[in-house]
């Protein structure tokens, strides 16, 4: 048991971070291929390309919202497994895994069922254009089934990362993405005896790939870390361990779900401008997410390093790990964001070669590249707070970033604030602040990212310097 994964409480800090984060980065890149592959092939459907890419793009924030309630439990899994390993308390690790099985069953029964029941109403609220309503519903219905299998894999991934094993989840991701990569063109365009399914085909390809990943996750857990495989007794609800998991996961889940609900509102704003803006927003989300993957990988690796060292009582080593992670993330984000800034048009054209889409995409990437660079700093502190199990700061940062800053600035900069603020003496101010983007009001989406990310980065630094994160949660 002691040999499972990596012992991050000793050895060279930078080497440990790199060794741990590289497989996570690759796994995150591979995860993005689920969406990038879909967007690429759907963009080749000719006159149906806009509608197909838009359907997949609308699904992205919706699925993120519906599944966000479970992401907090993934964070709790990594934090608790890492801290218990650092403290050498191996029996509790089995209890953590067992309680996760119980939680996963409840989650799937409640949230996934509710998602299917209210799907039509949700799509109506999102103002999904009538011409793509049916295909969007079909696409999301299939992807929703895949959420169940996605969480089985994500739970396994969180346990492995807590142990310091990031290679095994990466191997599963490689297999899963290859399956998706092969099935996408076959099911989208119809090859051999397979019918032409277009957007629905992309959804089925993703579903099958996620089923395979879930099955392999269970096999790998038993093979790589048999000592934490739970028995029936470990899966029965245990008050103290459930309380410990919920204390970490509930703030993280609330932060994710409330934030993702805000993104649903933003998606409704995007949808009101038609398929050109929907397509650009969809491509932008995927490409920005793609270039953010290294920062996310280092942040996840840092969470494991923080967790193990706090569990072992090595506070100074945890602090040094944060400094090393900062250097890594800033170096990588400089390169990635420069690529987005200078080659935004080419990246957009790669997916949809439409002049209107390309022009809008180029303008978007010039702004979102800066916003992404700043958000890389936020990722560092997210890793610290998540790894220590102190997820309330993460919750507050996520909620304020979107609801307190980004959405209000979207309304102000786009001119939509006139619909909600009818105070005469404020009209000159509202006109002044909305004037720069009057020609392209939807550009408020990109500029609000810069403002909100910058403010939250400063706030995260203040919280970090208070040092409350240095206390382990076990």
C-alpha positions, 0 to 999 in steps of 0.5 A, spaced: 500 500 500 505 504 501 508 503 494 502 506 491 503 512 487 508 517 489 510 519 496 510 527 495 513 529 502 520 528 500 524 529 494 525 535 489 519 539 489 520 541 482 521 534 479 515 532 483 510 537 480 513 536 473 512 528 474 505 528 477 503 534 473 505 532 466 500 526 465 495 530 468 496 535 463 496 530 457 489 527 461 486 534 461 488 535 453 485 528 452 479 530 455 478 536 451 479 532 445 472 529 446 469 536 445 474 538 440 473 532 436 466 533 435 467 540 433 472 539 428 468 533 424 461 537 426 464 543 422 465 539 416 457 538 415 457 543 410 450 547 410 449 543 417 455 545 420 453 551 424 447 548 427 451 541 429 456 545 432 451 550 435 448 544 438 454 541 441 456 548 444 449 549 447 450 542 450 457 544 453 455 549 459 449 545 460 452 538 461 457 542 466 452 545 470 448 538 471 454 535 472 457 540 477 454 538 483 458 532 483 465 535 482 466 537 489 466 530 491 472 529 486 475 534 489 474 531 496 477 525 494 483 527 492 484 532 498 482 526 503 486 520 499 492 525 499 492 527 506 491 520 509 497 518 505 501 523 507 499 521 514 500 514 513 493 512 515 491 507 510 485 504 513 481 510 512 483 511 505 478 505 503 473 508 507 473 514 503 472 510 497 467 506 499 463 512 501 464 515 494 460 509 491 454 510 496 455 518 494 455 516 486 449 512 487 445 517 490 447 522 485 446 518 479 439 517 482 437 524 483 440 529 479 441 525 472 433 523 473 431 530 474 436 532 468 432 528 463 425 530 466 426 538 466 430 538 459 425 541 455 424 547 460 431 548 460 432 548 453 427 553 452 429 558 458 436 558 454 432 560 448 435 555 443 433 557 436 427 552 434 431 550 428 436 546 432 432 545 438 430 537 436 437 536 435 440 539 441 435 535 445 437 529 442 445 530 443 444 532 450 440 526 452 445 521 450 451 525 453 447 525 460 447 518 460 455 518 459 455 523 465 454 517 470 460 513 467 464 520 466 463 520 474 466 513 475 472 515 471 473 522 475 472 518 482 477 513 480 482 519 477 481 523 484 483 517 488 489 515 483 491 523 484 491 523 491 495 517 491 500 520 487 499 516 481 497 520 475 499 515 469 494 510 470 488 515 469 492 518 463 492 511 460 485 510 460 484 517 457 488 515 451 484 509 450 477 512 451 479 518 446 482 514 441 475 510 441 472 517 440 476 519 435 475 513 431 467 513 432 466 520 431 467 520 423 464 513 422 457 515 426 457 523 424 457 521 416 455 514 416 460 509 414 460 502 412 453 499 415 453 505 420 447 510 418 449 518 417 447 520 424 451 527 424 450 531 431 447 525 434 453 520 432 458 525 435 454 524 442 454 516 441 461 516 440 462 520 446 458 515 450 461 509 448 468 512 449 466 514 456 463 507 458 469 504 456 473 509 461 469 507 467 470 499 466 477 500 465 477 505 471 474 499 476 479 494 473 485 499 474 483 501 481 483 493 483 490 492 479 494 498 481 491 500 488 487 493 491 488 495 498 483 501 497 478 497 494 472 497 499 468 492 501 461 492 502 461 494 509 465 500 507 460 502 502 454 503 507 453 510 510 458 512 515 456 518 519 463 521 520 467 520 514 460 522 510 461 528 514 468 529 512 467 528 505 461 533 505 465 539 509 470 539 503 465 537 497 459 541 499 462 548 498 466 546 492 460 543 489 456 549 490 461 554 487 461 549 481 454 549 480 452 556 482 458 558 477 455 553 471 448 556 472 451 563 471 454 560 464 447 558 462 445 565 463 451 567 459 449 562 454 442 564 453 445 571 452 449 568 446 444 564 443 440 571 442 445 573 437 444 567 432 448 561 430 455 565 428 456 568 435 454 561 438 459 558 433 464 562 435 463 562 443 463 554 442 469 554 439 472 559 444 470 555 450 474 549 447 480 552 445 481 557 451 479 550 455 485 547 451 490 552 452 488 552 459 489 545 460 497 545 462 495 550 468 489 546 470 494 540 470 499 543 475 493 546 479 491 539 480 498 536 481 499 542 486 493 540 490 496 533 491 502 535 493 499 540 498 494 534 501 500 529 502 505 535 505 499 537 510 497 530 512 505 529 514 505 536 517 510 539 512 508 546 512 514 549 509 514 544 504 507 545 502 509 553 501 515 552 497 511 547 492 506 553 491 512 558 489 514 552 484 508 551 481 507 559 480 513 559 476 511 553 471 504 556 470 506 563 468 511 560 463 506 555 460 501 560 460 505 566 456 506 561 450 499 558 450 496 565 450 500 568 445 498 563 441 491 565 442 492 572 441 496 572 434 493 566 431 485 566 433 483 567 426 487 561 424 484 557 430 477 559 428 478 557 421 480 550 422 473 549 425 469 553 421 471 556 414 466 562 414 468 569 414 463 572 419 465 566 424 472 567 423 472 575 423 468 574 430 473 569 432 479 573 431 476 579 435 474 574 441 481 571 441 485 577 442 481 579 448 480 572 451 488 570 451 489 576 456 483 573 460 486 566 460 493 568 462 490 572 468 486 566 470 492 562 470 494 565 477 487 563 480 488 556 478 494 556 483 490 558 489 485 553 487 490 548 487 492 550 494 485 551 497 482 544 494 488 540 496 488 543 503 480 541 503 479 548 505 474 549 499 470 555 501 475 560 499 474 556 492 467 557 492 467 564 494 472 566 488 468 562 483 461 565 485 463 572 485 467 572 479 461 570 475 455 573 479 458 579 482 463 581 476 462 578 470 455 578 469 454 585 471 459 587 466 456 583 461 450 587 462 453 594 463 458 593 457 453 590 452 448 595 453 443 590 456 443 594 463 438 599 460 433 593 460 434 593 468 436 599 470 431 605 469 434 611 473 434 617 469 441 620 472 444 613 471 443 613 463 449 618 461 453 613 465 450 607 462 451 610 455 458 612 456 460 605 459 456 601 453 459 606 447 465 602 446 462 596 444 456 599 441 458 596 434 459 589 437 455 588 444 456 581 444 464 583 445 462 584 452 462 577 454 470 577 452 472 584 456 468 582 462 472 576 463 478 580 463 476 584 468 473 579 473 479 574 472 484 580 474 479 582 480 479 575 483 486 573 482 488 579 487 483 577 492 485 569 491 492 572 493 490 576 499 486 569 502 492 565 500 497 570 505 492 569 511 494 562 511 488 558 514 489 553 508 495 550 512 491 546 517 489 539 514 482 537 514 483 530 517 
